[in-house]
Amino acid sequence: MKLVQAGFASATYFQLYYDQILPSAVAGSVNDAVAKLYAGTATPEEVAAEIQAAADANK
């Protein structure tokens, strides 16, 4: 843990996973939509539309 703490203390920047900064309803939609993309059951356009719809519904 000391090594991790030292790393955080000296870092000038770190990035959270994208879904961690989103509202939970949107993050779940992102994760589900991306899973569909990787499974080959949705196109990139369908994934983008699904994520956009979730974001619009959670403004």
C-alpha positions as CSV (number, residue, x, y, z in Angstrom):
1,M,0.0,0.0,0.0
2,K,2.9,2.4,0.6
3,L,4.0,1.9,-3.0
4,V,0.5,2.7,-4.2
5,Q,0.2,5.8,-1.9
6,A,3.6,7.0,-3.2
7,G,2.5,6.6,-6.8
8,F,-0.7,8.6,-6.2
9,A,1.2,11.3,-4.3
10,S,3.7,11.7,-7.2
11,A,1.3,11.4,-10.1
12,T,0.4,14.6,-12.0
13,Y,-2.7,12.9,-13.5
14,F,-4.7,9.8,-13.3
15,Q,-7.7,8.6,-15.3
16,L,-10.7,6.8,-13.8
17,Y,-12.6,4.3,-15.9
18,Y,-15.1,6.2,-18.0
19,D,-18.1,4.6,-16.4
20,Q,-17.0,5.7,-13.0
21,I,-17.6,9.4,-13.7
22,L,-21.1,8.8,-15.1
23,P,-24.4,8.6,-13.3
24,S,-25.0,5.0,-12.4
25,A,-27.9,4.6,-14.9
26,V,-25.8,5.9,-17.7
27,A,-22.8,3.9,-16.7
28,G,-24.8,0.7,-16.7
29,S,-26.1,1.4,-20.2
30,V,-22.5,2.1,-21.4
31,N,-21.3,-1.2,-20.0
32,D,-24.3,-3.1,-21.4
33,A,-24.0,-1.5,-24.8
34,V,-20.3,-2.1,-25.1
35,A,-20.8,-5.7,-24.1
36,K,-23.3,-6.0,-27.0
37,L,-20.7,-4.5,-29.4
38,Y,-18.1,-7.0,-28.3
39,A,-20.6,-9.9,-28.6
40,G,-21.4,-8.8,-32.1
41,T,-25.1,-8.3,-31.3
42,A,-25.1,-4.6,-31.9
43,T,-23.4,-2.2,-34.4
44,P,-21.4,0.8,-33.3
45,E,-24.3,3.0,-34.4
46,E,-26.7,1.1,-32.3
47,V,-24.4,1.2,-29.3
48,A,-24.0,5.0,-29.7
49,A,-27.7,5.5,-30.0
50,E,-28.3,3.4,-26.8
51,I,-25.8,5.3,-24.8
52,Q,-27.1,8.7,-26.1
53,A,-30.7,7.6,-25.1
54,A,-29.5,6.8,-21.6
55,A,-27.7,10.1,-21.3
56,D,-30.7,12.0,-22.6
57,A,-33.0,10.2,-20.1
58,N,-30.7,11.1,-17.2
59,K,-30.1,14.8,-17.7
